[in-house]
Amino acid sequence: MKKVGKQSYTFSKVYVGDTGVTVGPKEHTGPINDYFDFAYDDLYCGQKTWDKAEIQLLKDSIRYCLNKNNLGINDIDAYFGGDLNNQITCANYTLRDYDVPFVGIFGACSTSMEGIIVGGMFLEAGFGKNVLVGTSSHNATSEKQYRYPTEYGGQKPISVTSTVTGAGVALLTTNKTNIKVTKATLGKVVDAKFSDPFDLGRAMVPAAYSTIKQHFLDFNLQPSDYDLIVTGDLSYYGKEMLINMFQEDNIDMTHNYNDCGLIIYDRENQDVLAGGSGCACCATVTYSYLFERLKAKSYKRILVVATGALHNPVILAQKETIPGIAYAVSFERVGD
């Protein structure tokens, strides 16, 4: 492993094994449903509360990931993950049932790629052979924490995104597979002084722009070096803003750029307003649809840029702004 440029790194021995992805009912009716391992038909997921439902989603995804890789929890050297809830509650309460070292992380909706980077560094350092990286979100748990309780029924502006109900867990391993983690760029906290919690897509754009641009500079790359570049959950209005910011640098992002929040849902036919968001947005899309496209040779090299808004309701009530962060990871198909 080597540091490259200002804030980027190369990986030499980190591969992606099979993954586990479980989702809720709205994701089940979306355009990439066939790529998920399991979908629930209601938000309770067989539990009595929203939070316990999210825990169930994560447990299911861990189980699918382990089973598909023919591994037991004793074969795992560490688990890296977190979620959107206070004190990453759902991850904590999930991992209490597993006899495995746990590294709790929080990057808001950027947690999936933050976990890939930290877990990958763990393997590169020789501290283990297999780690799990996971995250989750739930539409109702996020709404009651970050906006209004679902029972309130408040009117939402068109800029609001719909938090994905789901969980994604990936195996990172030093054993060779056909997907390799090759490059990564750490994000910086970027505050462009946005303060509207109903427009988080655009609030995260400056952080995404900063990380992607630094990734290009550190590795001397341009958009055409990737078959696909995806952000985590900027959704419709954030995607438009990011394209415009790069156009001011004479960099064209229109040909091979998309956002996970626009892949998991069909904005024209589903009630999702600006598109998808949440920790599970990037994780469920990447760990299912995008990895399968890599395996199927539709893509050779993709850049996944998970984005996060680093705020909570308490600090916003004190007239603070919404800083963002983004982590970029390059995945490549190998062994053809």
C-alpha positions as CSV (number, residue, x, y, z in Angstrom):
1,M,0.0,0.0,0.0
2,K,1.3,3.4,-0.9
3,K,0.2,7.0,-0.4
4,V,-0.3,8.9,-3.6
5,G,-0.4,12.7,-3.8
6,K,-2.2,14.6,-1.1
7,Q,-4.9,12.3,0.2
8,S,-5.0,9.1,-1.9
9,Y,-3.8,5.5,-1.6
10,T,-3.2,2.4,-3.7
11,F,-4.0,-1.1,-2.5
12,S,-2.2,-4.2,-3.6
13,K,-3.9,-7.2,-1.9
14,V,-7.5,-6.3,-1.1
15,Y,-10.3,-8.1,-2.9
16,V,-14.1,-8.1,-2.7
17,G,-15.8,-11.4,-2.0
18,D,-19.5,-12.1,-2.2
19,T,-21.9,-9.6,-0.5
20,G,-25.2,-9.6,1.4
21,V,-27.9,-7.1,0.6
22,T,-31.4,-6.9,2.1
23,V,-33.9,-4.1,1.4
24,G,-37.4,-2.9,2.2
25,P,-40.6,-2.7,0.2
26,K,-40.0,0.5,-1.8
27,E,-36.6,-0.8,-2.9
28,H,-38.2,-4.1,-3.8
29,T,-40.4,-2.3,-6.4
30,G,-37.4,-0.4,-7.8
31,P,-35.5,-1.0,-11.0
32,I,-32.7,-3.1,-9.6
33,N,-34.7,-5.4,-7.3
34,D,-33.4,-8.5,-9.1
35,Y,-30.0,-7.9,-7.7
36,F,-30.9,-8.0,-4.0
37,D,-30.6,-11.1,-1.8
38,F,-33.9,-10.5,0.0
39,A,-36.6,-7.9,0.3
40,Y,-39.2,-7.4,3.0
41,D,-42.8,-6.4,2.0
42,D,-43.2,-3.9,4.9
43,L,-41.1,-1.5,6.9
44,Y,-41.3,-3.5,10.2
45,C,-39.3,-6.4,8.7
46,G,-40.9,-8.8,11.2
47,Q,-40.1,-6.6,14.2
48,K,-42.1,-4.3,16.5
49,T,-40.1,-1.0,16.0
50,W,-38.3,0.8,13.2
51,D,-34.9,0.5,14.9
52,K,-35.3,-3.2,15.5
53,A,-36.3,-3.5,11.8
54,E,-33.0,-1.9,10.8
55,I,-31.1,-4.2,13.0
56,Q,-32.9,-7.2,11.4
57,L,-31.9,-5.9,7.9
58,L,-28.2,-5.8,9.0
59,K,-28.4,-9.2,10.6
60,D,-29.9,-10.7,7.4
61,S,-27.2,-9.1,5.2
62,I,-24.4,-10.4,7.5
63,R,-26.0,-13.9,7.2
64,Y,-26.3,-13.8,3.4
65,C,-22.7,-12.5,3.1
66,L,-21.2,-15.2,5.3
67,N,-23.3,-18.0,3.7
68,K,-22.5,-16.9,0.1
69,N,-18.7,-16.9,1.0
70,N,-19.0,-20.3,2.8
71,L,-17.6,-18.7,5.9
72,G,-18.5,-18.6,9.6
73,I,-18.2,-15.6,11.9
74,N,-15.0,-17.3,13.4
75,D,-13.4,-16.8,9.9
76,I,-13.8,-13.0,10.2
77,D,-10.9,-11.0,11.7
78,A,-13.0,-7.8,12.2
79,Y,-16.2,-6.0,11.3
80,F,-16.1,-2.4,10.3
81,G,-19.4,-0.5,10.1
82,G,-21.9,2.0,11.4
83,D,-25.2,3.7,10.6
84,L,-27.1,7.0,10.8
85,N,-28.6,6.5,14.3
86,N,-27.4,8.1,17.4
87,Q,-24.2,6.4,18.7
88,I,-24.5,4.0,15.6
89,T,-27.1,2.1,17.7
90,C,-28.2,-0.4,15.0
91,A,-24.6,-1.5,14.3
92,N,-23.8,-1.8,18.0
93,Y,-26.9,-3.8,18.8
94,T,-26.4,-6.0,15.8
95,L,-22.8,-6.8,16.6
96,R,-23.5,-7.7,20.2
97,D,-24.8,-11.0,18.8
98,Y,-21.5,-11.8,17.0
99,D,-18.2,-13.0,18.4
100,V,-16.1,-10.8,16.3
101,P,-13.9,-7.7,16.9
102,F,-15.9,-4.6,16.0
103,V,-14.7,-1.2,14.7
104,G,-17.6,1.3,14.8
105,I,-17.3,4.1,12.2
106,F,-19.5,7.0,11.3
107,G,-19.4,9.0,8.1
108,A,-23.1,9.5,7.8
109,C,-24.1,8.3,4.3
110,S,-20.5,8.0,3.3
111,T,-20.0,5.1,5.8
112,S,-19.9,2.3,3.2
113,M,-16.8,3.6,1.4
114,E,-15.2,4.8,4.6
115,G,-15.5,1.2,5.8
116,I,-14.0,-0.2,2.6
117,I,-11.0,2.1,3.0
118,V,-10.5,1.5,6.7
119,G,-11.1,-2.3,6.3
120,G,-8.8,-2.4,3.3
121,M,-6.0,-0.6,5.2
122,F,-6.4,-3.2,8.0
123,L,-5.8,-6.0,5.5
124,E,-3.0,-4.2,3.8
125,A,-1.2,-3.9,7.1
126,G,-1.3,-7.6,7.6
127,F,-3.7,-7.6,10.5
128,G,-6.1,-10.2,9.0
129,K,-7.3,-12.1,6.0
130,N,-11.0,-11.5,6.0
131,V,-13.1,-8.6,7.3
132,L,-16.7,-7.6,6.9
133,V,-17.7,-4.1,6.0
134,G,-21.4,-3.1,6.5
135,T,-23.9,-0.4,7.0
136,S,-27.6,0.2,7.1
137,S,-30.4,2.7,7.1
138,H,-34.2,2.8,7.4
139,N,-36.6,5.3,6.1
140,A,-38.6,5.6,9.3
141,T,-35.6,5.7,11.7
142,S,-34.0,8.4,9.7
143,E,-37.1,10.5,9.4
144,K,-37.8,10.5,13.1
145,Q,-34.2,11.5,13.9
146,Y,-33.3,14.0,11.2
147,R,-36.6,15.5,10.1
148,Y,-40.1,14.8,11.5
149,P,-41.7,11.6,12.9
150,T,-43.5,9.7,10.1
151,E,-46.8,10.2,12.0
152,Y,-46.5,14.0,11.7
153,G,-47.1,13.8,8.0
154,G,-45.4,17.1,7.2
155,Q,-45.3,18.4,3.6
156,K,-41.9,17.9,1.9
157,P,-40.3,20.0,-0.7
158,I,-39.2,18.4,-4.0
159,S,-35.5,18.6,-3.0
160,V,-36.0,16.1,-0.2
161,T,-34.5,12.6,-0.7
162,S,-36.1,9.3,0.4
163,T,-33.9,7.4,2.8
164,V,-33.3,3.8,1.6
165,T,-34.5,1.0,3.8
166,G,-31.8,-1.6,3.6
167,A,-28.4,-3.0,4.6
168,G,-25.3,-4.0,2.7
169,V,-22.4,-6.1,3.9
170,A,-19.3,-6.9,1.9
171,L,-16.4,-9.3,2.5
172,L,-13.0,-7.8,2.0
173,T,-10.3,-10.5,1.7
174,T,-6.7,-11.1,0.8
175,N,-7.8,-14.1,-1.2
176,K,-7.9,-13.2,-4.9
177,T,-11.4,-12.7,-6.4
178,N,-12.5,-11.0,-9.7
179,I,-13.1,-7.6,-8.0
180,K,-10.1,-5.8,-6.5
181,V,-9.9,-2.6,-4.5
182,T,-7.2,-0.6,-6.3
183,K,-7.3,3.0,-5.3
184,A,-9.0,5.3,-2.7
185,T,-9.1,8.9,-1.8
186,L,-10.0,10.1,1.7
187,G,-12.4,12.9,2.1
188,K,-12.1,16.2,3.9
189,V,-14.9,17.9,5.8
190,V,-16.2,20.6,3.5
191,D,-18.7,23.2,4.6
192,A,-20.2,25.3,1.9
193,K,-22.6,26.9,4.4
194,F,-25.7,25.1,3.3
195,S,-28.3,24.9,6.2
196,D,-31.4,23.4,4.7
197,P,-32.0,19.8,6.0
198,F,-34.5,19.3,3.2
199,D,-31.9,19.7,0.6
200,L,-29.0,17.4,1.7
201,G,-28.2,16.3,-1.8
202,R,-26.9,19.8,-2.8
203,A,-25.3,20.3,0.7
204,M,-23.0,17.3,0.0
205,V,-22.0,18.3,-3.5
206,P,-19.0,20.5,-2.5
207,A,-17.5,17.5,-0.6
208,A,-18.1,15.2,-3.5
209,Y,-16.5,17.7,-5.9
210,S,-13.5,18.1,-3.6
211,T,-12.8,14.4,-3.2
212,I,-13.3,13.5,-6.9
213,K,-11.2,16.4,-8.1
214,Q,-8.4,15.4,-5.7
215,H,-8.7,11.8,-6.8
216,F,-8.2,12.9,-10.4
217,L,-5.2,15.1,-9.4
218,D,-3.5,12.5,-7.2
219,F,-3.7,9.8,-9.8
220,N,-3.4,11.9,-12.9
221,L,-6.8,10.7,-14.1
222,Q,-9.8,12.0,-15.9
223,P,-13.5,10.9,-16.0
224,S,-12.9,8.8,-19.1
225,D,-10.5,6.5,-17.2
226,Y,-13.5,5.0,-15.5
227,D,-16.4,3.1,-17.1
228,L,-18.6,4.6,-14.4
229,I,-18.4,7.1,-11.7
230,V,-21.2,7.1,-9.1
231,T,-21.8,9.3,-6.0
232,G,-23.7,7.9,-3.0
233,D,-26.8,9.9,-2.6
234,L,-26.7,13.4,-4.2
235,S,-29.8,12.3,-6.1
236,Y,-31.4,14.5,-8.8
237,Y,-30.6,18.0,-7.8
238,G,-27.2,17.2,-6.3
239,K,-26.1,15.3,-9.5
240,E,-27.1,18.3,-11.6
241,M,-25.1,20.7,-9.4
242,L,-22.0,18.4,-9.4
243,I,-22.0,18.2,-13.2
244,N,-22.2,22.0,-13.3
245,M,-19.3,22.5,-10.9
246,F,-17.0,20.3,-13.0
247,Q,-18.1,22.0,-16.2
248,E,-16.6,25.2,-14.7
249,D,-13.3,23.3,-14.7
250,N,-13.9,22.2,-18.3
251,I,-14.3,18.6,-17.1
252,D,-17.2,16.8,-18.7
253,M,-19.0,14.4,-16.3
254,T,-22.1,13.9,-18.4
255,H,-21.1,10.6,-20.2
256,N,-20.3,8.2,-17.4
257,Y,-21.6,9.7,-14.1
258,N,-24.6,8.7,-12.1
259,D,-25.8,8.7,-8.5
260,C,-26.9,5.7,-6.5
261,G,-30.0,7.5,-5.4
262,L,-31.1,7.6,-9.0
263,I,-30.3,4.0,-9.6
264,I,-32.1,2.3,-6.8
265,Y,-35.4,4.2,-7.4
266,D,-37.4,5.2,-10.5
267,R,-38.2,8.8,-9.8
268,E,-40.8,8.9,-12.6
269,N,-42.9,6.1,-11.1
270,Q,-42.1,6.0,-7.4
271,D,-42.8,8.5,-4.7
272,V,-39.2,9.4,-3.8
273,L,-39.1,13.1,-4.7
274,A,-35.4,13.9,-5.5
275,G,-34.3,10.2,-5.2
276,G,-32.6,7.9,-2.7
277,S,-30.4,8.7,0.2
278,G,-29.1,7.1,3.4
279,C,-26.2,4.9,4.4
280,A,-27.8,1.9,2.6
281,C,-28.2,3.8,-0.6
282,C,-24.6,3.6,-1.7
283,A,-24.1,0.2,0.0
284,T,-27.1,-1.6,-1.5
285,V,-26.5,-0.4,-5.0
286,T,-22.7,-0.9,-5.0
287,Y,-22.7,-4.3,-3.2
288,S,-25.4,-5.7,-5.5
289,Y,-26.0,-4.1,-8.9
290,L,-22.6,-2.5,-9.5
291,F,-20.5,-5.5,-8.4
292,E,-22.6,-7.8,-10.5
293,R,-22.1,-5.5,-13.5
294,L,-18.3,-5.7,-12.9
295,K,-18.5,-9.5,-12.7
296,A,-20.6,-9.6,-15.9
297,K,-17.9,-7.6,-17.6
298,S,-20.2,-4.7,-18.3
299,Y,-17.6,-2.6,-16.5
300,K,-13.9,-2.9,-16.1
301,R,-13.2,-0.1,-13.6
302,I,-15.6,2.0,-11.5
303,L,-15.2,4.8,-9.0
304,V,-17.7,4.8,-6.1
305,V,-17.9,8.1,-4.1
306,A,-20.0,7.8,-1.0
307,T,-21.3,11.1,0.3
308,G,-22.3,12.1,3.8
309,A,-23.9,15.1,5.5
310,L,-22.3,15.6,9.0
311,H,-25.0,17.2,11.0
312,N,-27.7,16.5,13.5
313,P,-30.9,18.3,14.5
314,V,-29.4,19.7,17.8
315,I,-26.6,21.5,16.0
316,L,-28.9,22.8,13.3
317,A,-31.2,24.3,16.0
318,Q,-28.2,26.3,17.1
319,K,-28.1,28.0,13.6
320,E,-25.2,25.9,12.4
321,T,-24.6,24.8,8.8
322,I,-24.3,21.3,7.2
323,P,-20.8,20.2,6.4
324,G,-20.2,17.2,4.1
325,I,-17.7,14.5,3.4
326,A,-17.0,12.1,0.6
327,Y,-14.8,9.0,0.3
328,A,-13.8,7.6,-3.1
329,V,-12.9,4.0,-3.9
330,S,-11.9,2.4,-7.2
331,F,-13.0,-1.1,-7.9
332,E,-11.6,-3.1,-10.8
333,R,-12.4,-6.4,-12.5
334,V,-9.4,-8.6,-12.5
335,G,-8.4,-12.1,-13.6
336,D,-10.0,-12.1,-17.0
